[in-house]
Amino acid sequence: MDFKNHLMYKVTREGGTEPPFSGEYNENKKKGKYLCIHCKTILFSSEKKFDSGTGWPAFYDVENKKSVIEIEDNSYGMKRIEVKCSSCNSHLGHVFPDGPKPTGLRYCINSVSLKFIDKT
């Protein structure tokens, strides 16, 4: 198994995190949709993406509230909200209450859990 597939498995199936600033979508500025890497459910849109400066792709909202599950995560001594794909249960990342308006949320998502579809 190559490194990218190994990392994708660690993140999406074991709840891991890719290293900051390493993901291919962190600085992606193209217009389009972000889908779950496993089941292709539409999760996020470039229209709701912003640069959080954290090293991971960030979105202030999901494309469809039914496409994700949010679960309390108290691992590593932190209180966070884990974000998973509602269709296949893949770990995507976490959501934090420090994002921009209009939601005030920051969905901090691992690039390896996403597949980008260019709008053009």
N, C-alpha and C positions, 0 to 999 in steps of 0.2 A: 504494500500500500504506500503510495507516495505521500509526502508531507501534507499537501493540501487536503487530500481525502482523510488522512489521519486526524488533522485538525478539525475538519468538518464533523467527523464522528465524535470527537471529544467534546465539541461545542454543542451540537444538536442533539446528541443522544446521551451525553454524560453531564451536561450543564456547565461545560467549561467556558472559557473566554479566550478569544484570540488576543495576541499582544496589541497594545494600542499603536495606532499609526501604521499597522501592517496590512490592514484589509483593503481590498481593491476598490471598495465603494466609499471609503471615508471621504475622499476628495472628488468623487464623481459629481459633475455638474450637468450631466445630460438629462434631458426630459424623458420621463418614462415611469414604469411601474417596477416595484420590487416584490418578487414572489418568493414563497417558501422554496428553498432549494430541493426539498424532497417531494412535496405534493403539488407544487405550483399554484397554491392558493395566493391570490393577490393580497398583500399585506400593507404595503406603503406606496406612496406616490412621491415623485420628485417635487411636486408642488408643496409638500409639507416637510421637506428636508431642509435642514439648516446646519451651519457649521458651529458645533458646540465647543470646538477646541479640545475635546477630550480624547480624540484619537479613534473614535468609532463613528459610523454613520448615525446621525441623529435625526429624528422626526418629531414634530410637535403633535402629531395625531396619526392614527391608523386610517387606512382606506375604508375599512368597514369594521365596526365594533365587534361583529360576530366572527371575524377572522382570527382574533387572538383571545387567549385566556390569560388573565392576570392572577398570579398566585403570590401570597405572602411568602417571603424568603428571608429567614433569619440566620442563614449560614454565615460563617466567618465572623461572627459577632456583630453583623450589620443587619439593620432592618431595611429590606428592599422589597420591591415588587417584581417578581420574575414574569417575563412575557414569553408565552409559548404559542405556537400555531395551533388553532383550534381543530384543524382537520387531521393533523398527524402527530400532534404533541411534541414537535421539535422545539428545543430550547432556542430562543432567538436572542435574548438579552434581558435588560431590565428597564423599567420606566421610573423616572424620578420627577419630583415636583418642582424642578428648577428650569423649566423650558420657557420659551417665548410665548407671547400672546398669539392666538386667542385662548389656548388651552392651559398654558403654564406648565405643560408637560415636556419631558425629554425622553423619548424612547431611544435608548442607547442600545443599538443592535449590532451584532457581529456580522461582518461581511460574508463570512463563510456559510451563514445560515440563509443567505439570500441569493436569488438569481435576478439580474436586472434585464428588463425588456425595454429597449430603446423605443421611444415614441415615433421617431422618424422612419 
